[in-house]
Amino acid sequence: MAANHDEPTRRPAGSTIKYNPHLWTDDELRDIFVVRKAQLDEVLDRMRSTPAGAVPQATLFVGARGMGKTTLLRRLALAVREDPELARSWLPLSFPEEQYTVSGLGELWRNVLDGLIDALERSGAGRAEIAELDRQAQELAAAVPEAQATLALALISSWSQQHQRRLLLLIDSTDLLLEGLRRNTRAPARKKTGTKATPAPKADSAHDDSALWQLRQTLLGSKHLMWVGATYQSLESHHAYDKAFHDFFDLVDLRPLSLDDMRDALVALAGRFGMRGSET
């Protein structure tokens, strides 16, 4: 029997569902998302206006914790799936926030490949196609780590070209992911010069930015991938000339809500998770 939306929503008063966007259904997400529409439309318009042969502009939502970054990423994925034109050309891939724990580019692109398989399963794609991709992903996982990134990217590009669909990568905590990649990339060992001992390296010099530069080059050269992420702090690398991601992302600031926006958001939450009719 269909739910009667005129009756009170029967949720425990102390339920944490209302505070966790990952647990919201599509209907709940539509009802609750009543602010940040300008930022949503900005990215959707950019996707519509990016020609198939052009490299999409990478984008970052920047805002303090609780500003709605995760909700905005989820709503973006839903909007793409529900728009017939966009859905023909794009496939949104969402990832757990723990994506920042990846140990290298090979693991990152394997996760993207796994996300592609999961998205195809949810969308009802053919079993044969999913099984073949899954088989290739398992073979790739057994390859040497140095080759995994190249092999995974080749599979991703091949799928995109075959189906004429680009992948929208929705990466929460992008700042932590980039920092994790940097910290997991070891700097080349220093060469010894004669018998003279080399000075002890600084703590931070044990890592380098080579993985970040490789990621930048991949995103700059791929028309199949669009990175839309979220971060609670502005990237230091965005402002530093010597960093891999200097001036790379288009930054969309999520500023504090106005009083009217705050009221609209609270009324929407009350309407979904509180007692209907008591919003005032």
Short mmCIF file of the C-alpha atoms (twelve columns), coordinates in Angstrom:
data_MODEL
# 
_entry.id   MODEL 
# 
loop_
_atom_site.group_PDB 
_atom_site.id 
_atom_site.type_symbol 
_atom_site.label_atom_id 
_atom_site.label_alt_id 
_atom_site.label_comp_id 
_atom_site.label_asym_id 
_atom_site.label_seq_id 
_atom_site.Cartn_x 
_atom_site.Cartn_y 
_atom_site.Cartn_z 
_atom_site.pdbx_PDB_model_num 
ATOM 1   C CA . MET A 1   0.000  0.000   0.000   1 
ATOM 2   C CA . ALA A 2   1.325  3.476   -0.866  1 
ATOM 3   C CA . ALA A 3   2.283  5.675   2.050   1 
ATOM 4   C CA . ASN A 4   -0.205 8.377   3.024   1 
ATOM 5   C CA . HIS A 5   1.839  11.564  3.240   1 
ATOM 6   C CA . ASP A 6   -1.032 13.370  4.959   1 
ATOM 7   C CA . GLU A 7   -0.472 11.321  8.124   1 
ATOM 8   C CA . PRO A 8   2.269  12.053  10.694  1 
ATOM 9   C CA . THR A 9   5.678  10.619  9.907   1 
ATOM 10  C CA . ARG A 10  6.216  7.928   12.521  1 
ATOM 11  C CA . ARG A 11  9.911  8.125   13.339  1 
ATOM 12  C CA . PRO A 12  11.464 7.880   16.795  1 
ATOM 13  C CA . ALA A 13  11.943 11.379  18.189  1 
ATOM 14  C CA . GLY A 14  15.595 10.659  18.877  1 
ATOM 15  C CA . SER A 15  16.269 9.122   15.488  1 
ATOM 16  C CA . THR A 16  19.642 10.036  13.985  1 
ATOM 17  C CA . ILE A 17  18.373 9.474   10.462  1 
ATOM 18  C CA . LYS A 18  17.475 13.143  10.073  1 
ATOM 19  C CA . TYR A 19  21.124 14.074  10.678  1 
ATOM 20  C CA . ASN A 20  22.685 11.530  8.302   1 
ATOM 21  C CA . PRO A 21  22.180 12.270  4.583   1 
ATOM 22  C CA . HIS A 22  23.615 8.853   3.677   1 
ATOM 23  C CA . LEU A 23  20.495 7.229   5.178   1 
ATOM 24  C CA . TRP A 24  17.924 9.395   3.403   1 
ATOM 25  C CA . THR A 25  15.774 7.906   0.680   1 
ATOM 26  C CA . ASP A 26  15.482 9.711   -2.651  1 
ATOM 27  C CA . ASP A 27  12.050 11.027  -1.659  1 
ATOM 28  C CA . GLU A 28  13.395 12.319  1.646   1 
ATOM 29  C CA . LEU A 29  16.315 13.969  -0.115  1 
ATOM 30  C CA . ARG A 30  14.001 15.766  -2.554  1 
ATOM 31  C CA . ASP A 31  11.798 17.044  0.273   1 
ATOM 32  C CA . ILE A 32  14.649 18.178  2.497   1 
ATOM 33  C CA . PHE A 33  16.815 19.850  -0.135  1 
ATOM 34  C CA . VAL A 34  15.262 23.321  -0.173  1 
ATOM 35  C CA . VAL A 35  18.414 25.470  0.056   1 
ATOM 36  C CA . ARG A 36  21.738 25.409  -1.845  1 
ATOM 37  C CA . LYS A 37  19.744 25.142  -5.076  1 
ATOM 38  C CA . ALA A 38  21.850 27.832  -6.740  1 
ATOM 39  C CA . GLN A 39  25.024 25.803  -6.178  1 
ATOM 40  C CA . LEU A 40  23.311 22.649  -7.460  1 
ATOM 41  C CA . ASP A 41  22.115 24.407  -10.611 1 
ATOM 42  C CA . GLU A 42  25.576 25.880  -11.187 1 
ATOM 43  C CA . VAL A 43  27.173 22.446  -11.475 1 
ATOM 44  C CA . LEU A 44  24.283 20.982  -13.484 1 
ATOM 45  C CA . ASP A 45  24.500 23.866  -15.969 1 
ATOM 46  C CA . ARG A 46  28.243 23.305  -16.262 1 
ATOM 47  C CA . MET A 47  27.698 19.639  -17.045 1 
ATOM 48  C CA . ARG A 48  25.100 20.464  -19.703 1 
ATOM 49  C CA . SER A 49  27.350 23.053  -21.349 1 
ATOM 50  C CA . THR A 50  30.526 20.926  -21.444 1 
ATOM 51  C CA . PRO A 51  30.867 19.437  -24.947 1 
ATOM 52  C CA . ALA A 52  31.450 15.695  -25.191 1 
ATOM 53  C CA . GLY A 53  34.974 16.242  -26.497 1 
ATOM 54  C CA . ALA A 54  36.001 18.758  -23.816 1 
ATOM 55  C CA . VAL A 55  37.646 18.120  -20.472 1 
ATOM 56  C CA . PRO A 56  35.156 18.935  -17.666 1 
ATOM 57  C CA . GLN A 57  36.063 21.518  -15.030 1 
ATOM 58  C CA . ALA A 58  36.847 19.945  -11.648 1 
ATOM 59  C CA . THR A 59  34.837 21.522  -8.838  1 
ATOM 60  C CA . LEU A 60  35.038 21.672  -5.049  1 
ATOM 61  C CA . PHE A 61  32.290 22.622  -2.592  1 
ATOM 62  C CA . VAL A 62  34.004 24.389  0.307   1 
ATOM 63  C CA . GLY A 63  32.284 24.848  3.630   1 
ATOM 64  C CA . ALA A 64  32.559 24.212  7.339   1 
ATOM 65  C CA . ARG A 65  31.220 20.996  8.844   1 
ATOM 66  C CA . GLY A 66  27.431 20.966  8.825   1 
ATOM 67  C CA . MET A 67  27.120 23.307  5.833   1 
ATOM 68  C CA . GLY A 68  25.445 20.648  3.671   1 
ATOM 69  C CA . LYS A 69  28.338 19.461  1.502   1 
ATOM 70  C CA . THR A 70  27.448 15.759  1.712   1 
ATOM 71  C CA . THR A 71  23.761 16.516  1.112   1 
ATOM 72  C CA . LEU A 72  24.671 18.611  -1.927  1 
ATOM 73  C CA . LEU A 73  26.788 15.810  -3.423  1 
ATOM 74  C CA . ARG A 74  23.954 13.328  -2.920  1 
ATOM 75  C CA . ARG A 75  21.393 15.703  -4.401  1 
ATOM 76  C CA . LEU A 76  23.646 16.266  -7.406  1 
ATOM 77  C CA . ALA A 77  23.810 12.523  -8.063  1 
ATOM 78  C CA . LEU A 78  20.024 12.262  -7.819  1 
ATOM 79  C CA . ALA A 79  19.483 15.228  -10.135 1 
ATOM 80  C CA . VAL A 80  21.730 13.671  -12.792 1 
ATOM 81  C CA . ARG A 81  19.986 10.302  -12.567 1 
ATOM 82  C CA . GLU A 82  16.554 11.931  -12.896 1 
ATOM 83  C CA . ASP A 83  17.397 14.206  -15.828 1 
ATOM 84  C CA . PRO A 84  16.956 12.191  -19.068 1 
ATOM 85  C CA . GLU A 85  19.467 14.283  -21.016 1 
ATOM 86  C CA . LEU A 86  22.153 14.235  -18.331 1 
ATOM 87  C CA . ALA A 87  21.577 10.555  -17.510 1 
ATOM 88  C CA . ARG A 88  22.285 9.615   -21.127 1 
ATOM 89  C CA . SER A 89  25.669 11.326  -20.991 1 
ATOM 90  C CA . TRP A 90  26.747 10.999  -17.358 1 
ATOM 91  C CA . LEU A 91  26.859 8.318   -14.679 1 
ATOM 92  C CA . PRO A 92  27.324 9.645   -11.122 1 
ATOM 93  C CA . LEU A 93  29.533 7.603   -8.800  1 
ATOM 94  C CA . SER A 94  29.356 8.165   -5.045  1 
ATOM 95  C CA . PHE A 95  31.965 6.978   -2.569  1 
ATOM 96  C CA . PRO A 96  32.205 6.581   1.201   1 
ATOM 97  C CA . GLU A 97  33.810 9.480   3.042   1 
ATOM 98  C CA . GLU A 98  36.575 7.042   4.005   1 
ATOM 99  C CA . GLN A 99  37.823 7.302   0.418   1 
ATOM 100 C CA . TYR A 100 40.603 9.478   1.826   1 
ATOM 101 C CA . THR A 101 42.274 6.352   3.248   1 
ATOM 102 C CA . VAL A 102 43.428 5.184   -0.204  1 
ATOM 103 C CA . SER A 103 47.074 4.209   -0.233  1 
ATOM 104 C CA . GLY A 104 47.876 5.223   -3.806  1 
ATOM 105 C CA . LEU A 105 46.579 6.006   -7.272  1 
ATOM 106 C CA . GLY A 106 46.158 2.317   -8.088  1 
ATOM 107 C CA . GLU A 107 43.729 1.904   -5.190  1 
ATOM 108 C CA . LEU A 108 41.953 5.157   -6.046  1 
ATOM 109 C CA . TRP A 109 41.187 4.124   -9.635  1 
ATOM 110 C CA . ARG A 110 40.298 0.580   -8.561  1 
ATOM 111 C CA . ASN A 111 37.749 2.154   -6.207  1 
ATOM 112 C CA . VAL A 112 36.358 4.157   -9.128  1 
ATOM 113 C CA . LEU A 113 36.072 0.949   -11.129 1 
ATOM 114 C CA . ASP A 114 34.280 -0.740  -8.208  1 
ATOM 115 C CA . GLY A 115 31.997 2.295   -7.946  1 
ATOM 116 C CA . LEU A 116 31.181 1.941   -11.640 1 
ATOM 117 C CA . ILE A 117 30.250 -1.715  -11.153 1 
ATOM 118 C CA . ASP A 118 28.060 -0.860  -8.143  1 
ATOM 119 C CA . ALA A 119 26.301 1.916   -10.090 1 
ATOM 120 C CA . LEU A 120 25.619 -0.437  -13.006 1 
ATOM 121 C CA . GLU A 121 24.173 -3.031  -10.640 1 
ATOM 122 C CA . ARG A 122 21.843 -0.454  -9.077  1 
ATOM 123 C CA . SER A 123 20.727 0.790   -12.484 1 
ATOM 124 C CA . GLY A 124 19.843 -2.704  -13.724 1 
ATOM 125 C CA . ALA A 125 22.566 -3.053  -16.361 1 
ATOM 126 C CA . GLY A 126 23.031 -6.389  -18.091 1 
ATOM 127 C CA . ARG A 127 24.470 -9.208  -16.017 1 
ATOM 128 C CA . ALA A 128 26.999 -10.143 -18.685 1 
ATOM 129 C CA . GLU A 129 28.448 -6.620  -18.789 1 
ATOM 130 C CA . ILE A 130 28.691 -6.428  -14.996 1 
ATOM 131 C CA . ALA A 131 30.246 -9.892  -14.734 1 
ATOM 132 C CA . GLU A 132 32.893 -9.026  -17.327 1 
ATOM 133 C CA . LEU A 133 33.799 -5.772  -15.607 1 
ATOM 134 C CA . ASP A 134 33.958 -7.568  -12.264 1 
ATOM 135 C CA . ARG A 135 36.252 -10.218 -13.742 1 
ATOM 136 C CA . GLN A 136 38.574 -7.574  -15.150 1 
ATOM 137 C CA . ALA A 137 38.583 -5.714  -11.834 1 
ATOM 138 C CA . GLN A 138 39.611 -8.864  -9.964  1 
ATOM 139 C CA . GLU A 139 42.420 -9.518  -12.439 1 
ATOM 140 C CA . LEU A 140 43.573 -5.931  -12.074 1 
ATOM 141 C CA . ALA A 141 43.719 -6.235  -8.275  1 
ATOM 142 C CA . ALA A 142 46.270 -9.043  -8.680  1 
ATOM 143 C CA . ALA A 143 48.584 -6.901  -10.827 1 
ATOM 144 C CA . VAL A 144 51.643 -5.205  -9.387  1 
ATOM 145 C CA . PRO A 145 50.715 -1.931  -7.638  1 
ATOM 146 C CA . GLU A 146 52.743 0.168   -10.090 1 
ATOM 147 C CA . ALA A 147 50.570 -1.013  -13.002 1 
ATOM 148 C CA . GLN A 148 47.150 -0.902  -11.347 1 
ATOM 149 C CA . ALA A 149 46.433 2.787   -11.935 1 
ATOM 150 C CA . THR A 150 47.192 2.562   -15.664 1 
ATOM 151 C CA . LEU A 151 45.169 -0.631  -16.101 1 
ATOM 152 C CA . ALA A 152 42.182 0.682   -14.144 1 
ATOM 153 C CA . LEU A 153 42.136 3.955   -16.075 1 
ATOM 154 C CA . ALA A 154 42.256 2.036   -19.346 1 
ATOM 155 C CA . LEU A 155 39.212 -0.008  -18.321 1 
ATOM 156 C CA . ILE A 156 37.329 3.097   -17.202 1 
ATOM 157 C CA . SER A 157 38.097 4.959   -20.431 1 
ATOM 158 C CA . SER A 158 37.150 1.944   -22.528 1 
ATOM 159 C CA . TRP A 159 33.763 1.667   -20.807 1 
ATOM 160 C CA . SER A 160 33.094 5.399   -21.208 1 
ATOM 161 C CA . GLN A 161 33.967 5.372   -24.888 1 
ATOM 162 C CA . GLN A 162 31.908 2.256   -25.573 1 
ATOM 163 C CA . HIS A 163 28.799 3.624   -23.828 1 
ATOM 164 C CA . GLN A 164 29.328 7.326   -24.615 1 
ATOM 165 C CA . ARG A 165 28.833 8.210   -20.959 1 
ATOM 166 C CA . ARG A 166 31.153 10.184  -18.749 1 
ATOM 167 C CA . LEU A 167 31.692 9.516   -15.072 1 
ATOM 168 C CA . LEU A 168 30.832 12.090  -12.414 1 
ATOM 169 C CA . LEU A 169 33.135 11.373  -9.459  1 
ATOM 170 C CA . LEU A 170 31.551 12.662  -6.234  1 
ATOM 171 C CA . ILE A 171 34.400 12.700  -3.720  1 
ATOM 172 C CA . ASP A 172 33.652 13.828  -0.179  1 
ATOM 173 C CA . SER A 173 36.624 14.981  1.942   1 
ATOM 174 C CA . THR A 174 38.722 15.638  -1.161  1 
ATOM 175 C CA . ASP A 175 41.276 17.554  0.917   1 
ATOM 176 C CA . LEU A 176 41.949 14.507  3.110   1 
ATOM 177 C CA . LEU A 177 42.164 12.210  0.099   1 
ATOM 178 C CA . LEU A 178 44.799 14.396  -1.577  1 
ATOM 179 C CA . GLU A 179 46.790 14.667  1.638   1 
ATOM 180 C CA . GLY A 180 46.598 10.885  2.075   1 
ATOM 181 C CA . LEU A 181 47.931 10.333  -1.433  1 
ATOM 182 C CA . ARG A 182 50.813 12.684  -0.739  1 
ATOM 183 C CA . ARG A 183 51.698 11.064  2.561   1 
ATOM 184 C CA . ASN A 184 51.622 7.597   1.032   1 
ATOM 185 C CA . THR A 185 54.032 8.605   -1.743  1 
ATOM 186 C CA . ARG A 186 57.584 8.153   -0.592  1 
ATOM 187 C CA . ALA A 187 60.189 10.637  -1.717  1 
ATOM 188 C CA . PRO A 188 63.187 9.178   -3.624  1 
ATOM 189 C CA . ALA A 189 66.032 8.127   -1.360  1 
ATOM 190 C CA . ARG A 190 68.906 10.605  -1.148  1 
ATOM 191 C CA . LYS A 191 72.142 9.591   -2.770  1 
ATOM 192 C CA . LYS A 192 75.250 9.385   -0.671  1 
ATOM 193 C CA . THR A 193 78.059 11.715  -1.690  1 
ATOM 194 C CA . GLY A 194 81.389 10.094  -0.860  1 
ATOM 195 C CA . THR A 195 81.879 9.431   2.804   1 
ATOM 196 C CA . LYS A 196 80.239 12.614  3.951   1 
ATOM 197 C CA . ALA A 197 77.028 11.938  5.828   1 
ATOM 198 C CA . THR A 198 73.972 13.650  4.433   1 
ATOM 199 C CA . PRO A 199 71.929 15.734  6.861   1 
ATOM 200 C CA . ALA A 200 68.820 14.128  8.296   1 
ATOM 201 C CA . PRO A 201 65.801 14.993  6.157   1 
ATOM 202 C CA . LYS A 202 62.959 17.032  7.569   1 
ATOM 203 C CA . ALA A 203 59.926 15.035  8.645   1 
ATOM 204 C CA . ASP A 204 57.795 16.276  5.746   1 
ATOM 205 C CA . SER A 205 60.452 15.577  3.094   1 
ATOM 206 C CA . ALA A 206 59.868 11.825  3.390   1 
ATOM 207 C CA . HIS A 207 56.850 12.418  1.123   1 
ATOM 208 C CA . ASP A 208 56.485 14.051  -2.271  1 
ATOM 209 C CA . ASP A 209 53.754 15.292  -4.589  1 
ATOM 210 C CA . SER A 210 54.366 12.968  -7.530  1 
ATOM 211 C CA . ALA A 211 51.055 11.106  -7.078  1 
ATOM 212 C CA . LEU A 212 49.216 14.422  -6.932  1 
ATOM 213 C CA . TRP A 213 50.874 15.640  -10.120 1 
ATOM 214 C CA . GLN A 214 49.931 12.366  -11.835 1 
ATOM 215 C CA . LEU A 215 46.327 12.759  -10.676 1 
ATOM 216 C CA . ARG A 216 46.243 16.341  -11.954 1 
ATOM 217 C CA . GLN A 217 47.571 15.247  -15.355 1 
ATOM 218 C CA . THR A 218 44.984 12.467  -15.553 1 
ATOM 219 C CA . LEU A 219 42.082 14.817  -14.800 1 
ATOM 220 C CA . LEU A 220 43.427 17.477  -17.169 1 
ATOM 221 C CA . GLY A 221 43.702 14.950  -19.983 1 
ATOM 222 C CA . SER A 222 40.495 12.978  -19.563 1 
ATOM 223 C CA . LYS A 223 37.216 14.015  -21.148 1 
ATOM 224 C CA . HIS A 224 35.572 10.998  -19.462 1 
ATOM 225 C CA . LEU A 225 35.979 12.110  -15.827 1 
ATOM 226 C CA . MET A 226 34.557 15.036  -13.889 1 
ATOM 227 C CA . TRP A 227 35.661 15.432  -10.271 1 
ATOM 228 C CA . VAL A 228 33.166 17.166  -7.988  1 
ATOM 229 C CA . GLY A 229 34.320 17.047  -4.400  1 
ATOM 230 C CA . ALA A 230 33.777 18.603  -1.009  1 
ATOM 231 C CA . THR A 231 36.170 19.956  1.577   1 
ATOM 232 C CA . TYR A 232 35.673 21.681  4.914   1 
ATOM 233 C CA . GLN A 233 38.736 23.859  4.393   1 
ATOM 234 C CA . SER A 234 40.213 25.662  1.432   1 
ATOM 235 C CA . LEU A 235 43.013 23.664  -0.154  1 
ATOM 236 C CA . GLU A 236 46.446 25.085  0.634   1 
ATOM 237 C CA . SER A 237 47.592 23.708  -2.722  1 
ATOM 238 C CA . HIS A 238 44.979 25.821  -4.527  1 
ATOM 239 C CA . HIS A 239 46.848 28.987  -3.535  1 
ATOM 240 C CA . ALA A 240 50.479 27.762  -3.637  1 
ATOM 241 C CA . TYR A 241 52.196 28.110  -7.002  1 
ATOM 242 C CA . ASP A 242 54.487 25.122  -6.487  1 
ATOM 243 C CA . LYS A 243 51.697 22.678  -5.560  1 
ATOM 244 C CA . ALA A 244 50.080 20.179  -7.910  1 
ATOM 245 C CA . PHE A 245 46.554 21.518  -7.555  1 
ATOM 246 C CA . HIS A 246 47.351 25.232  -7.653  1 
ATOM 247 C CA . ASP A 247 44.382 27.036  -9.232  1 
ATOM 248 C CA . PHE A 248 42.981 23.701  -10.442 1 
ATOM 249 C CA . PHE A 249 39.523 23.349  -8.883  1 
ATOM 250 C CA . ASP A 250 36.666 25.756  -9.343  1 
ATOM 251 C CA . LEU A 251 35.787 26.563  -5.721  1 
ATOM 252 C CA . VAL A 252 32.118 26.923  -4.764  1 
ATOM 253 C CA . ASP A 253 31.858 28.452  -1.285  1 
ATOM 254 C CA . LEU A 254 28.984 27.289  0.913   1 
ATOM 255 C CA . ARG A 255 28.367 30.274  3.143   1 
ATOM 256 C CA . PRO A 256 26.212 30.309  6.295   1 
ATOM 257 C CA . LEU A 257 22.491 30.219  5.612   1 
ATOM 258 C CA . SER A 258 20.382 33.331  5.830   1 
ATOM 259 C CA . LEU A 259 17.620 33.443  8.422   1 
ATOM 260 C CA . ASP A 260 15.008 32.708  5.739   1 
ATOM 261 C CA . ASP A 261 17.025 29.768  4.388   1 
ATOM 262 C CA . MET A 262 17.472 28.413  7.905   1 
ATOM 263 C CA . ARG A 263 13.727 28.584  8.501   1 
ATOM 264 C CA . ASP A 264 12.988 26.831  5.186   1 
ATOM 265 C CA . ALA A 265 15.487 24.071  5.982   1 
ATOM 266 C CA . LEU A 266 14.054 23.494  9.475   1 
ATOM 267 C CA . VAL A 267 10.491 23.445  8.173   1 
ATOM 268 C CA . ALA A 268 11.502 20.882  5.518   1 
ATOM 269 C CA . LEU A 269 13.144 18.683  8.166   1 
ATOM 270 C CA . ALA A 270 10.122 19.000  10.436  1 
ATOM 271 C CA . GLY A 271 7.819  18.121  7.570   1 
ATOM 272 C CA . ARG A 272 9.762  14.965  6.789   1 
ATOM 273 C CA . PHE A 273 10.907 13.731  10.187  1 
ATOM 274 C CA . GLY A 274 8.595  15.531  12.601  1 
ATOM 275 C CA . MET A 275 4.799  15.564  12.931  1 
ATOM 276 C CA . ARG A 276 3.200  16.908  9.792   1 
ATOM 277 C CA . GLY A 277 1.013  19.913  10.427  1 
ATOM 278 C CA . SER A 278 3.214  21.173  13.278  1 
ATOM 279 C CA . GLU A 279 5.838  22.914  11.124  1 
ATOM 280 C CA . THR A 280 4.829  26.376  12.347  1 
# 
